[in-house]
Amino acid sequence: MPQWTTVLAVALASLFAMARWNSVRWLWLPLGWAWAAGSALWHEPARLPAQYLGTTLEAAIVVETLPVQKRGITRFVARAVIHAPAPVPALRVRLSWRDARPLRVGQTYVARLRLKPAHSYRNPGSWDYAGHLYRQGIRYKGYIVDARLSKGTAAACCLLERLRQGLSGRLRSLQGPDTGKALLQTLVLGDRTGITQAMRRVASVTGVPHLLAISGLRISLAAGLAGVLVTWGWRRHAVCQRVPARVAGALAGLVVATGYALISGLGLPAQRALLMLCAGTWLLWRRRPWQAWRVFGQVLLIVLIFYPSAVPKSNPNISSASRFSGRSVDGRCGASNGTWKGS
């Protein structure tokens, strides 16, 4: 079980050996392991004492993400502060609330809730749901028994999610068919709550379900369109003699792509696309020749430095972060997908 002492020992030994023997290349492997293990330990979600699991808890919760409502159940991510005699750290949890009132990001509630460890499906090759939550700093999921709005003001957090919720409300208020508004919300915000089963079937039959998700291609298309328009207009202005049109177009595309990625939720595909665009824009600004494979390799290295858990998993039941720390998400490997209220 790698702890901080082991991680630091491996990192220091690798650095010393690289300095002593003039950068032995294979030593990058243990150094990379130490970095990934240290990142997993640093971002490991807080634990809840075992005696509190499955029991009704009093807690103050703050809504942190855009609520998703489906079939009468509202799901969202919240930061929960458990009211208990023993000190319990603040937890980031995924909650379900049946027949909930309209929720706003940043609202604070005093709630009674029940929590249990998140787990993945036991079927081989199934989606690593527990790892998906773990990489968001979430170890537990649960449901709200009842809650009341706190009398205090809304928490000063989640500014990006507040902006996304405001834009979602504006899109819903537009005139037009519900199908069009649902597609617009999906393409702009990555909010697929309005996508019906009929729309999913049509997308599956036509082979375009990937178009219902915010991907790096969509970010790049937005940047390319903005870059082409700015380049076309820049060449027709005298300022083109100071700043080349291609550079101005690349900067404009980067700005548009950054804004689009932010309002879409800034998922990992959007982050990778932004890094690629930043590298390409920097090379254009510096007037340096570049090769696509070199840019890809540099961006891949940056992604792995900041997000070591982005490496694909071989075991669908254990997240990469929990493998680095030597712990399963719920304390045991291969948890079954039992039914549970609100899950």
Backbone torsions as a table, in degrees:
resi	resn	phi	psi	omega
1	MET	NA	107.3	-176.1
2	PRO	-70.3	119.2	174.6
3	GLN	-107.4	-180.0	-175.9
4	TRP	-60.8	-36.1	180.0
5	THR	-64.3	-41.8	178.3
6	THR	-65.3	-43.3	-179.7
7	VAL	-62.2	-46.5	-179.8
8	LEU	-65.8	-37.8	179.4
9	ALA	-64.0	-44.6	179.6
10	VAL	-65.2	-42.8	-179.5
11	ALA	-64.1	-46.2	-179.2
12	LEU	-66.6	-40.0	178.1
13	ALA	-63.5	-40.1	179.2
14	SER	-65.6	-45.0	179.7
15	LEU	-64.1	-40.9	179.1
16	PHE	-64.2	-43.0	-179.5
17	ALA	-66.8	-38.1	178.7
18	MET	-66.0	-37.6	177.2
19	ALA	-73.4	-33.4	-177.5
20	ARG	-74.9	-39.5	-177.0
21	TRP	-110.5	29.6	173.2
22	ASN	56.5	60.5	171.1
23	SER	59.5	69.3	173.2
24	VAL	-70.4	122.3	-168.9
25	ARG	-66.5	-34.8	-176.1
26	TRP	-68.2	-15.4	178.9
27	LEU	-72.5	-10.1	173.8
28	TRP	-65.5	-24.7	-179.8
29	LEU	-66.7	-54.0	177.1
30	PRO	-65.0	-30.6	177.4
31	LEU	-66.5	-40.7	175.7
32	GLY	-64.6	-38.6	176.9
33	TRP	-62.3	-43.3	-179.5
34	ALA	-62.7	-39.3	178.9
35	TRP	-65.1	-44.9	-179.2
36	ALA	-65.9	-42.3	179.6
37	ALA	-66.4	-41.0	177.6
38	GLY	-63.5	-39.0	177.3
39	SER	-64.1	-40.4	179.0
40	ALA	-65.1	-41.7	178.9
41	LEU	-68.0	-36.7	-178.4
42	TRP	-68.3	-39.6	-177.0
43	HIS	-95.4	10.8	-179.6
44	GLU	-63.7	127.0	-179.8
45	PRO	-63.4	153.3	179.6
46	ALA	-66.4	152.5	-179.9
47	ARG	-102.2	149.1	176.0
48	LEU	-105.8	133.6	177.7
49	PRO	-52.8	141.8	-173.0
50	ALA	-60.2	-30.5	-177.3
51	GLN	-69.1	-14.6	-180.0
52	TYR	-90.8	-12.6	-177.1
53	LEU	-73.4	133.0	178.4
54	GLY	80.9	-0.2	178.4
55	THR	-106.6	160.0	178.4
56	THR	-78.3	124.2	-174.8
57	LEU	-117.1	144.4	171.8
58	GLU	-90.8	130.4	-176.4
59	ALA	-152.7	154.7	169.7
60	ALA	-102.2	123.8	-175.8
61	ILE	-120.1	147.3	176.6
62	VAL	-121.5	123.7	178.8
63	VAL	-69.0	123.0	-174.4
64	GLU	-110.7	-21.2	-177.1
65	THR	-126.8	167.2	179.8
66	LEU	-63.2	118.5	-179.0
67	PRO	-64.7	141.5	178.2
68	VAL	-115.8	120.1	-177.3
69	GLN	-109.8	130.0	-179.5
70	LYS	-154.1	125.2	177.2
71	ARG	55.8	41.0	176.2
72	GLY	80.6	1.4	-179.5
73	ILE	-116.1	129.2	178.0
74	THR	-103.2	126.5	179.8
75	ARG	-116.7	140.4	-179.1
76	PHE	-161.9	166.6	175.4
77	VAL	-103.5	135.0	-177.0
78	ALA	-137.2	155.7	170.5
79	ARG	-97.7	121.6	-174.1
80	ALA	-113.0	133.5	173.1
81	VAL	-112.0	108.3	-175.1
82	ILE	-76.7	132.0	175.2
83	HIS	-88.4	104.1	-177.3
84	ALA	-142.9	155.2	177.8
85	PRO	-59.6	-42.9	178.8
86	ALA	-84.8	147.5	179.2
87	PRO	-64.8	127.3	179.7
88	VAL	-122.7	128.9	-179.6
89	PRO	-67.6	155.7	176.0
90	ALA	-64.2	137.6	-176.2
91	LEU	-116.7	145.5	169.4
92	ARG	-100.3	115.9	-171.9
93	VAL	-128.7	156.0	174.1
94	ARG	-102.8	122.6	-172.9
95	LEU	-118.7	153.5	172.8
96	SER	-121.3	144.1	-178.1
97	TRP	-140.7	112.3	-179.7
98	ARG	-79.9	135.8	179.8
99	ASP	52.9	46.6	-177.7
100	ALA	-77.7	155.0	172.0
101	ARG	-73.0	164.3	177.2
102	PRO	-59.8	126.4	-176.9
103	LEU	-103.0	146.6	174.9
104	ARG	-119.9	140.5	177.3
105	VAL	-62.9	132.4	-179.2
106	GLY	97.5	-11.0	178.3
107	GLN	-68.8	146.1	179.1
108	THR	-111.2	131.1	179.9
109	TYR	-124.7	147.7	167.9
110	VAL	-99.7	114.4	-168.0
111	ALA	-131.0	157.6	166.5
112	ARG	-107.8	126.5	-174.5
113	LEU	-142.9	165.7	176.1
114	ARG	-126.9	139.3	-176.1
115	LEU	-125.4	153.7	172.4
116	LYS	-149.7	159.0	180.0
117	PRO	-65.4	140.6	174.3
118	ALA	-74.7	144.1	178.9
119	HIS	-143.3	161.7	179.5
120	SER	-94.7	176.4	175.6
121	TYR	-77.3	151.4	-178.9
122	ARG	-85.9	-16.4	-179.0
123	ASN	-62.9	131.2	179.5
124	PRO	-60.9	135.2	178.0
125	GLY	82.8	1.2	-179.2
126	SER	-77.3	168.4	-176.0
127	TRP	-65.7	136.7	-179.9
128	ASP	-81.4	77.5	-177.1
129	TYR	-65.7	-42.9	180.0
130	ALA	-64.0	-40.5	177.4
131	GLY	-66.1	-36.1	176.6
132	HIS	-60.2	-43.8	177.9
133	LEU	-71.3	-39.2	-177.9
134	TYR	-59.3	-40.4	-179.6
135	ARG	-70.1	-13.7	173.6
136	GLN	-95.4	7.6	-178.9
137	GLY	80.1	23.7	-176.4
138	ILE	-115.4	122.1	176.8
139	ARG	-107.3	-25.1	-174.5
140	TYR	-125.7	150.9	171.7
141	LYS	-129.6	162.6	-177.7
142	GLY	-172.7	-167.4	179.7
143	TYR	-138.9	156.1	-178.3
144	ILE	-93.6	127.3	176.2
145	VAL	-76.6	-52.5	173.6
146	ASP	-159.3	160.2	-177.2
147	ALA	-157.5	156.1	174.5
148	ARG	-135.0	147.3	-178.0
149	LEU	-69.7	133.1	178.9
150	SER	-70.4	147.3	-178.1
151	LYS	-75.4	-15.6	-179.7
152	GLY	-71.3	172.5	177.9
153	THR	-73.0	165.0	179.8
154	ALA	-65.1	147.1	-179.2
155	ALA	-66.4	142.9	-179.4
156	ALA	-85.7	71.3	-179.4
157	CYS	-146.8	175.7	170.0
158	CYS	56.6	46.8	-177.7
159	LEU	-62.8	-40.0	-179.8
160	LEU	-64.9	-43.2	180.0
161	GLU	-67.8	-32.6	174.9
162	ARG	-64.0	-42.4	177.7
163	LEU	-61.9	-42.7	179.5
164	ARG	-63.9	-39.8	178.8
165	GLN	-67.2	-37.7	176.4
166	GLY	-63.6	-42.6	177.3
167	LEU	-65.6	-36.5	178.2
168	SER	-62.7	-41.8	177.7
169	GLY	-64.2	-38.3	177.8
170	ARG	-66.0	-39.6	179.2
171	LEU	-66.5	-37.4	178.8
172	ARG	-66.6	-28.6	-177.6
173	SER	-82.6	-3.6	-180.0
174	LEU	-69.3	152.7	175.8
175	GLN	-79.2	139.2	177.9
176	GLY	144.1	174.0	-179.7
177	PRO	-67.8	152.6	-179.5
178	ASP	-63.4	-33.8	179.8
179	THR	-62.6	-44.8	179.5
180	GLY	-64.7	-40.7	179.4
181	LYS	-67.2	-36.8	177.8
182	ALA	-65.0	-42.7	177.5
183	LEU	-65.2	-38.5	179.2
184	LEU	-64.0	-42.5	177.4
185	GLN	-62.8	-37.5	180.0
186	THR	-68.2	-43.8	-176.3
187	LEU	-73.2	-30.4	-176.0
188	VAL	-91.8	-48.5	-172.0
189	LEU	-106.5	-10.1	-173.6
190	GLY	72.4	17.0	-179.0
191	ASP	-93.7	107.9	-175.7
192	ARG	-102.1	22.0	-179.5
193	THR	-66.6	-26.9	-179.1
194	GLY	-87.7	-3.7	179.6
195	ILE	-75.3	119.5	-178.9
196	THR	-88.0	169.2	178.4
197	GLN	-63.4	-36.0	178.1
198	ALA	-63.1	-40.8	178.4
199	MET	-66.9	-37.3	177.4
200	ARG	-65.2	-39.6	179.2
201	ARG	-65.1	-41.0	178.1
202	VAL	-62.6	-43.0	179.1
203	ALA	-64.6	-36.9	179.7
204	SER	-69.0	-41.6	-178.7
205	VAL	-67.6	-39.0	-178.8
206	THR	-82.2	-5.5	176.9
207	GLY	76.4	26.9	-178.8
208	VAL	-125.9	36.1	178.6
209	PRO	-66.9	-24.6	179.8
210	HIS	-67.3	-18.7	179.3
211	LEU	-74.3	-10.6	178.7
212	LEU	-88.8	8.2	179.5
213	ALA	-125.7	148.1	176.5
214	ILE	-77.2	116.0	-177.9
215	SER	-121.5	172.9	176.8
216	GLY	-62.5	-32.4	178.5
217	LEU	-63.3	-40.8	-179.9
218	ARG	-66.3	-40.9	176.9
219	ILE	-62.5	-42.1	-179.1
220	SER	-67.6	-36.4	178.0
221	LEU	-64.6	-41.4	177.3
222	ALA	-63.2	-42.3	178.7
223	ALA	-65.9	-40.3	179.9
224	GLY	-65.4	-42.0	179.3
225	LEU	-63.5	-45.7	178.2
226	ALA	-63.9	-39.6	179.9
227	GLY	-64.6	-40.0	179.3
228	VAL	-66.0	-43.7	-179.3
229	LEU	-65.0	-44.2	180.0
230	VAL	-67.6	-39.5	178.2
231	THR	-62.2	-42.8	179.7
232	TRP	-62.0	-44.2	179.3
233	GLY	-74.4	-32.5	-177.9
234	TRP	-65.6	-36.6	-178.1
235	ARG	-68.1	-15.6	-179.7
236	ARG	-100.6	17.8	179.4
237	HIS	-128.4	151.1	-176.4
238	ALA	-66.0	-22.3	-178.7
239	VAL	-66.5	-12.9	178.4
240	CYS	-60.8	-23.3	179.5
241	GLN	-71.3	-21.5	179.6
242	ARG	-95.0	-44.4	179.7
243	VAL	-121.6	121.3	-179.8
244	PRO	-57.0	147.7	-178.1
245	ALA	-63.6	-35.9	-179.2
246	ARG	-64.8	-39.5	179.0
247	VAL	-66.9	-44.2	178.4
248	ALA	-61.6	-40.7	178.3
249	GLY	-65.2	-39.1	178.9
250	ALA	-65.7	-41.3	178.4
251	LEU	-64.9	-42.3	178.0
252	ALA	-63.4	-41.6	177.4
253	GLY	-62.6	-37.6	178.5
254	LEU	-66.3	-40.0	178.8
255	VAL	-63.9	-46.2	179.6
256	VAL	-63.8	-42.3	179.3
257	ALA	-63.8	-38.2	178.5
258	THR	-64.3	-44.6	177.7
259	GLY	-62.7	-42.1	179.7
260	TYR	-64.9	-42.5	179.6
261	ALA	-64.0	-37.1	-179.7
262	LEU	-66.5	-47.2	-177.3
263	ILE	-74.5	-16.4	177.5
264	SER	-86.8	-2.3	177.4
265	GLY	109.3	-7.7	177.1
266	LEU	54.3	54.6	175.4
267	GLY	-74.1	174.1	-177.3
268	LEU	-61.0	-42.1	175.7
269	PRO	-59.7	-39.6	177.9
270	ALA	-65.8	-38.0	178.5
271	GLN	-65.7	-41.3	177.8
272	ARG	-62.8	-43.6	179.2
273	ALA	-63.1	-39.8	178.6
274	LEU	-63.7	-40.6	178.7
275	LEU	-63.9	-40.9	177.7
276	MET	-63.0	-43.6	179.6
277	LEU	-66.2	-38.2	176.4
278	CYS	-62.5	-42.5	179.2
279	ALA	-64.5	-44.5	179.1
280	GLY	-64.3	-40.8	178.8
281	THR	-65.1	-40.3	178.8
282	TRP	-63.7	-40.6	179.1
283	LEU	-66.6	-39.0	176.2
284	LEU	-65.3	-39.9	-179.8
285	TRP	-65.1	-38.0	-179.0
286	ARG	-84.0	-4.3	-178.8
287	ARG	56.2	47.3	-179.0
288	ARG	-112.4	141.5	175.1
289	PRO	-67.7	148.3	-177.6
290	TRP	-144.9	156.0	175.9
291	GLN	-119.1	141.2	-173.5
292	ALA	-60.3	-40.0	-176.4
293	TRP	-68.4	-30.4	177.4
294	ARG	-70.1	-43.0	177.1
295	VAL	-61.7	-43.8	179.0
296	PHE	-60.7	-43.7	180.0
297	GLY	-64.3	-40.5	178.7
298	GLN	-65.4	-43.3	179.3
299	VAL	-66.0	-39.2	177.5
300	LEU	-61.3	-40.4	177.8
301	LEU	-63.6	-42.5	179.5
302	ILE	-63.6	-41.7	179.0
303	VAL	-61.4	-43.2	-179.0
304	LEU	-69.8	-29.7	177.6
305	ILE	-67.6	-45.0	-177.0
306	PHE	-85.5	-29.3	-177.0
307	TYR	-133.4	73.5	178.2
308	PRO	-60.1	-26.3	-179.0
309	SER	-73.8	-1.8	178.6
310	ALA	-76.2	-6.8	178.6
311	VAL	-67.1	136.3	-179.8
312	PRO	-58.4	146.2	-179.0
313	LYS	-94.9	142.9	175.9
314	SER	-89.8	-29.8	179.2
315	ASN	-107.4	115.4	-176.0
316	PRO	-68.7	-11.8	-176.5
317	ASN	-93.4	-8.9	-176.6
318	ILE	-131.3	127.4	177.8
319	SER	-72.9	155.5	178.9
320	SER	-62.2	-36.3	-179.9
321	ALA	-64.3	-41.5	-179.5
322	SER	-71.7	-29.4	175.2
323	ARG	-66.5	-38.9	179.6
324	PHE	-63.7	-37.5	-177.7
325	SER	-88.6	-1.8	176.5
326	GLY	74.9	18.7	-177.9
327	ARG	-129.6	143.3	172.4
328	SER	-81.2	160.6	-175.0
329	VAL	-63.4	-38.8	-177.0
330	ASP	-114.3	16.2	177.0
331	GLY	91.6	-6.1	177.1
332	ARG	-150.3	148.9	-178.0
333	CYS	-86.4	145.7	173.9
334	GLY	67.8	44.5	179.2
335	ALA	-64.4	141.4	179.6
336	SER	-76.9	159.5	-178.0
337	ASN	-94.2	72.0	-179.4
338	GLY	-73.7	154.9	177.7
339	THR	-77.9	151.1	-177.9
340	TRP	-161.0	144.8	-176.3
341	LYS	-61.8	128.0	175.9
342	GLY	84.1	-4.2	-177.7
343	SER	-84.0	NA	NA
